[in-house]
Amino acid sequence: MNKRGWRQVGWVVACGAALAACGAAVPPKGQLAAQSVQPESSFMLMALPDTQYYSAYWPEHFKRQTGWLAAHAGELNVKLTTHLGDIVDMPLMPYQWDRADQAMRQLENAGVPYSVLPGNHDILLSVADDRHRVPGGEEYLRRFSPARAAQGSTFGGRDATGWNEYHTFTAAGQEFLVLALNWRASAQTLDWARQVMREHPSSPTILTTHDLVGYRSGELGLTSNGEYLWKNLIEQSNQIFLTLNGHDYNSEVRGARISRLNAAGQGVDMVLVDYQNGYQGGQGYLRGMEFDLARGRIEMMTFSPSLAAGVGHKPGRPNPAELAQEHSHFFLNVNFRERFAAFAPDFPTFAAPREVSLTDRVRQTLR
């Protein structure tokens, strides 16, 4: 049990003792636990896609993204913010890392946990997988070191290379696992990912990486690297129910998500998020995801704290703070209890959703 858990136990014991001293009836142990824990019918994750041009040219957008998250993550029940890679545009330019560091440190200062992974623009030898890099020459590993990552409350660990990490968080009494795999994961990295899942056998798993869903000849599907990850990890890992990636900035993004059945016959939703080809490198758009356990769906929304604040408007064009296009706002239908039954049979059910959804609360902050 962690320190928070011991503090909660101590609080329950102290309250029970106080009630007994006053002659009040103390509920049975199970009833007391039920009263002291409020079930969550929904929670949020956030995704920062391809901030590379912000680090290079428009750092204000990056700082507004993380500043907004630092201010609102608590009230929105955000469990984790996931960066999808390409933190910077040019890995040999220290000023870009400085800007990224300043932006991400806003999350750390506010105690908002985040996962991070390198994209192809964050490393020197992007043509090879992670077995062939020279760690001592990589700025990513210095700026976002294992020691820095370990300060986050959700951090679970990194592999021996330092390129890959995992996080866990608890929602509705259920542990969830997030795998953050680097650009061009090797077979060794996939072995590590499988081992992490074996150590968390009852945890629904979200895979984040830089390159998975993308476009080939104008058609949406898995990239060659995505097919590699599907065949060698995702398809055989029933715990993985959702993937998130950036990297592909095709201007004809239409319904940037696909779904496939894994070897167990269960659906895996795979989602592409990338706005870097937009005005000023993406106008600060980021992805919000509400996991609505009562309604059995994940609502995905795309919004910009910059545009909500009147920053980054493209002249002569609409500049909505929230994007309404089908690829930017949509629902994934997931019967969570049924989907996770094979490995998490005690996943809770909920009779009623929140009166005001968390995505609507996001919208309220943008007005």
C-alpha positions in Angstrom: 0.0 0.0 0.0 1.3 3.5 -0.8 1.5 6.4 1.6 -1.9 7.8 0.4 -3.5 4.4 1.1 -2.1 4.4 4.7 -3.3 7.9 5.3 -6.8 6.9 4.1 -6.8 3.9 6.4 -5.7 6.1 9.3 -8.4 8.5 8.6 -11.1 5.8 8.6 -9.8 4.3 11.9 -9.6 7.7 13.6 -13.2 8.5 12.5 -14.4 5.1 13.7 -12.8 5.7 17.1 -14.3 9.1 17.4 -17.8 7.8 16.6 -17.5 5.0 19.1 -16.3 7.4 21.8 -19.4 9.5 21.3 -21.7 6.5 21.5 -22.5 6.5 17.8 -22.9 3.2 16.0 -20.0 2.3 13.8 -21.1 0.7 10.5 -19.7 -2.7 9.6 -16.3 -2.6 7.9 -17.6 -3.2 4.4 -20.4 -0.6 4.7 -17.9 2.0 6.0 -15.6 1.4 3.0 -18.6 1.7 0.6 -19.6 5.0 2.2 -16.1 6.5 2.1 -15.3 5.8 -1.5 -17.2 7.7 -4.2 -17.4 5.7 -7.5 -16.2 7.5 -10.6 -18.5 7.1 -13.6 -16.1 8.9 -15.9 -12.6 10.2 -16.1 -10.4 12.0 -18.7 -7.1 11.5 -20.4 -5.4 14.2 -22.5 -3.0 13.9 -25.4 -0.4 16.4 -26.6 0.3 15.6 -30.3 3.5 16.7 -32.1 4.5 19.9 -30.4 7.6 20.1 -32.5 6.7 23.4 -34.3 5.7 25.0 -31.0 9.1 24.2 -29.6 10.8 25.6 -32.7 8.7 28.6 -33.6 5.5 29.2 -31.5 6.3 28.2 -27.9 3.3 30.2 -26.6 1.0 27.5 -27.8 2.9 24.8 -26.0 2.9 26.8 -22.8 -0.8 27.6 -23.1 -1.6 23.9 -23.5 0.2 22.8 -20.4 -0.8 25.9 -18.5 -4.4 25.1 -19.1 -3.9 21.5 -18.1 -2.1 22.6 -14.9 -5.1 24.8 -14.0 -7.9 22.4 -14.9 -6.8 18.8 -14.7 -8.0 18.4 -11.1 -11.5 19.6 -11.6 -11.8 17.6 -14.9 -10.6 14.3 -13.3 -7.7 14.0 -15.7 -5.8 10.9 -14.7 -2.9 11.4 -17.2 -1.7 13.5 -20.0 0.1 11.6 -22.8 2.6 13.2 -25.1 2.7 11.4 -28.4 6.2 12.3 -29.5 8.0 14.8 -31.7 8.4 17.1 -28.7 10.9 19.2 -30.6 11.6 19.7 -34.3 15.4 19.5 -34.3 17.1 17.5 -31.6 20.4 19.3 -31.8 18.9 22.7 -31.1 19.1 23.3 -27.3 16.6 26.2 -27.4 13.9 23.9 -28.6 14.5 21.6 -25.6 14.5 24.6 -23.3 11.1 25.6 -24.5 9.7 22.1 -24.2 11.2 21.8 -20.8 9.5 25.0 -19.7 6.2 23.9 -21.0 6.2 20.4 -19.5 7.5 21.7 -16.2 4.2 23.5 -15.7 2.5 20.1 -15.4 5.2 19.0 -12.9 4.8 22.1 -10.8 1.1 21.6 -10.6 1.4 17.8 -9.8 -0.3 16.8 -13.0 1.2 13.4 -14.2 2.2 12.9 -17.7 3.8 10.2 -19.9 6.3 11.0 -22.6 7.9 9.2 -25.5 10.3 10.2 -28.3 9.3 10.6 -31.9 11.6 10.6 -34.9 12.3 14.3 -34.5 13.5 13.8 -30.9 16.3 11.4 -31.7 19.5 11.5 -33.8 19.4 8.2 -35.5 15.7 7.9 -36.5 16.3 5.3 -39.3 17.2 2.5 -36.8 15.3 0.9 -34.0 16.1 1.5 -30.4 18.9 -1.1 -30.2 21.2 1.0 -32.4 21.2 4.4 -30.7 24.0 5.9 -28.6 22.3 7.0 -25.4 25.0 9.4 -24.3 24.5 11.6 -27.3 20.7 11.8 -27.1 19.3 15.1 -25.6 15.9 13.4 -25.1 17.4 11.1 -22.5 19.0 14.0 -20.7 16.1 16.3 -20.7 13.4 13.7 -20.0 15.5 11.3 -17.9 14.2 8.3 -16.0 14.9 10.3 -12.8 12.7 13.1 -14.0 9.9 10.7 -15.1 10.0 9.0 -11.7 8.8 12.1 -10.0 5.3 11.6 -11.5 2.7 10.0 -9.4 1.6 7.6 -12.1 5.1 6.5 -13.2 5.7 2.8 -13.1 9.1 2.4 -14.7 11.3 2.5 -17.8 13.0 -0.2 -19.7 16.8 -0.7 -19.6 17.3 1.6 -22.6 15.4 4.5 -21.0 13.4 5.1 -24.2 10.2 3.4 -23.1 8.0 3.8 -20.0 4.8 2.8 -18.4 2.2 4.4 -16.1 -0.7 3.2 -14.0 -3.7 5.0 -12.6 -6.8 4.0 -10.8 -10.4 4.9 -11.9 -13.5 3.5 -10.4 -11.4 1.2 -8.3 -9.8 -0.3 -11.4 -6.1 0.0 -12.3 -5.4 1.1 -15.9 -2.0 0.7 -17.6 -0.5 3.1 -20.2 2.5 1.9 -22.3 4.5 4.7 -23.9 6.7 3.1 -26.6 9.4 5.0 -28.5 9.9 5.5 -32.2 10.8 2.2 -33.9 10.4 -0.1 -31.0 12.7 -3.2 -31.2 11.7 -6.8 -30.4 13.5 -6.2 -27.1 11.2 -3.3 -26.4 8.1 -5.4 -27.2 9.3 -8.1 -24.9 9.6 -5.5 -22.2 6.0 -4.3 -22.9 4.7 -7.8 -22.6 6.4 -8.3 -19.3 4.9 -5.1 -18.0 1.4 -6.4 -18.9 2.2 -9.8 -17.3 3.0 -7.9 -14.1 -0.4 -6.1 -14.4 -2.6 -8.9 -15.7 -5.9 -7.3 -14.7 -5.2 -3.8 -16.1 -6.9 -2.5 -19.2 -4.1 -1.1 -21.3 -3.7 1.9 -23.6 -0.7 1.9 -26.0 0.8 5.3 -26.9 3.5 5.6 -29.5 4.4 8.0 -32.3 3.7 6.1 -35.5 0.9 3.5 -35.8 -2.2 4.8 -37.7 -1.4 6.8 -40.8 -2.1 7.3 -44.5 -0.9 5.4 -47.5 -1.8 6.7 -50.9 -4.5 8.8 -49.3 -6.1 5.8 -47.5 -6.2 5.6 -43.7 -4.8 2.5 -42.2 -1.8 1.2 -40.3 1.6 2.3 -41.3 4.3 -0.3 -41.9 5.5 0.3 -38.3 1.9 0.1 -37.2 1.5 -3.3 -38.9 4.7 -4.4 -37.1 3.3 -3.3 -33.7 -0.1 -4.9 -34.5 1.4 -8.3 -35.5 4.0 -8.5 -32.8 2.3 -7.0 -29.8 -1.2 -5.6 -30.1 -3.0 -8.5 -31.8 -1.9 -11.0 -29.2 -2.4 -8.7 -26.2 -6.0 -8.7 -25.2 -5.4 -6.1 -22.5 -4.7 -3.4 -25.2 -8.0 -1.9 -26.1 -7.0 1.6 -27.3 -3.9 3.1 -29.1 -3.0 6.7 -29.6 -0.4 8.1 -32.0 0.7 11.3 -33.8 3.3 11.6 -36.6 1.1 11.6 -39.7 0.0 15.2 -40.7 -2.0 14.3 -43.8 -4.1 17.3 -44.7 -7.0 15.0 -45.7 -7.7 13.6 -42.2 -11.1 12.0 -42.3 -12.2 9.8 -39.5 -8.6 9.3 -38.3 -9.3 6.1 -36.4 -9.6 2.4 -37.3 -10.7 -0.6 -35.4 -9.6 -4.2 -35.7 -10.4 -7.5 -33.9 -7.5 -9.0 -32.0 -6.7 -12.7 -31.7 -9.3 -13.0 -28.9 -12.0 -11.6 -31.1 -12.1 -8.3 -29.2 -12.1 -4.8 -30.8 -9.1 -2.5 -30.6 -9.6 1.1 -31.4 -6.6 2.9 -32.9 -6.6 6.7 -33.1 -4.4 9.2 -34.9 -4.1 12.7 -33.5 -2.0 15.3 -35.3 -2.5 19.0 -36.1 1.0 20.1 -36.8 0.3 21.1 -40.4 -2.2 23.7 -39.3 -1.6 27.4 -38.9 1.3 28.2 -36.4 2.0 24.5 -36.1 -1.4 23.5 -35.0 -2.8 26.5 -33.1 -2.5 24.7 -29.8 -5.1 22.0 -30.4 -4.9 19.1 -28.1 -7.1 16.0 -27.6 -9.4 15.4 -24.6 -10.8 11.9 -24.0 -13.7 11.2 -21.6 -14.0 7.6 -20.6 -17.7 7.4 -19.8 -18.0 4.1 -17.9 -21.8 4.6 -17.4 -22.7 5.3 -21.0 -20.1 2.8 -22.4 -18.2 5.2 -24.6 -15.1 7.3 -25.0 -15.8 10.8 -26.2 -12.9 12.4 -28.1 -12.8 16.2 -28.4 -10.2 18.6 -29.8 -9.7 22.0 -28.4 -7.2 24.9 -28.2 -6.6 26.9 -25.0 -4.7 29.4 -27.2 -7.7 30.1 -29.4 -10.0 30.3 -26.4 -7.7 33.0 -25.1 -7.7 34.9 -28.4 -4.1 33.8 -29.4 -3.1 32.3 -32.7 -6.0 33.2 -34.9 -5.5 32.8 -38.6 -6.6 35.9 -40.5 -9.7 35.6 -42.6 -10.5 32.1 -41.4 -12.8 30.6 -38.7 -10.8 29.8 -35.6 -13.0 27.7 -33.3 -11.7 26.9 -29.9 -13.2 23.4 -30.3 -13.1 21.5 -33.6 -16.4 19.9 -34.7 -15.2 17.9 -37.7 -15.8 14.2 -37.6 -12.1 13.4 -37.2 -11.8 15.7 -34.2 -14.9 15.0 -32.3 -16.4 11.5 -32.1 -17.4 8.7 -29.9 -15.9 5.2 -29.5 -18.5 2.8 -28.2 -17.0 0.4 -25.6 -18.9 -1.9 -23.3 -16.1 -1.7 -20.7 -17.2 -4.5 -18.5 -17.7 -6.9 -21.4 -14.5 -5.8 -23.2 -12.4 -6.4 -20.1 -14.2 -9.5 -18.8 -11.5 -12.0 -19.8 -8.8 -10.3 -17.6 -10.7 -7.9 -15.3 -14.0 -9.7 -14.4 -14.7 -7.4 -11.4 -14.8 -4.2 -13.5 -17.7 -2.1 -12.0 -21.0 -1.2 -13.6 -22.7 2.2 -13.2 -26.4 2.9 -13.2 -26.2 6.6 -14.1 -23.6 8.9 -15.8 -22.5 12.3 -14.5 -25.1 15.0 -14.7 -22.7 17.2 -16.5 -20.1 15.4 -18.7 -16.5 16.2 -18.3 -16.2 17.2 -21.9 -19.0 19.7 -21.3 -17.0 21.0 -18.4 -14.0 21.4 -20.7 -16.2 23.5 -23.0 -17.3 25.7 -20.1 -13.6 26.6 -19.4 -13.2 27.7 -23.1 -16.0 30.2 -23.0 
